[in-house]
Amino acid sequence: MKVKVVIYDADKTLWDHYNISEFREPIKVINRDEIEDAEGRKLRVFPDVRSTLEELKSRNLIIAMATWNFPEKAERILEILDLRRYFDVVVARDFPYKFVMINEILSELRKRGIYAKPEDVIFVDDRRAHFGNVWLYVGRVKCVEMWRDISSHSEILKLIE
Ligand SMILES: [Mg+2]
């Protein structure tokens, strides 16, 4: 399989918090992988996330995000964690339909002249419930359930070889 695009979920996939839309300003940085919001909510980036994103970039893969969150919140959290620069496309929506977001990502890439077929895509999400509709409405995307199909982020690299 020739994978060109890796699409990530955010909450509980890239970090341990379940809903970044709850985060309130001011948000402070505790260390590179940890932040805390005005009301004491904490978020920690999972191990190997940064090194895996770095490696995917160095292999010239396209990296995108499909997350059920308010767009401005997703952008803010990615910026403050210094992760935004890894993502070519971020689609955050206030609804849970990942298949809609993935189609949006693919259409945005087409606008940029990048024609990725569904089978060129890996979608990593901690909720398997999304996968059925992704297969039905997007196509033969390689769906990977985080923490079930793989137990660490670096295992994503093995899937694209
Ligand atoms: Mg999630």
Residues whose N, C-alpha, C, O or C-beta is under 5 A from the ligand:
A	BS01	MG	D9 A10 D11 K12 T13 D126
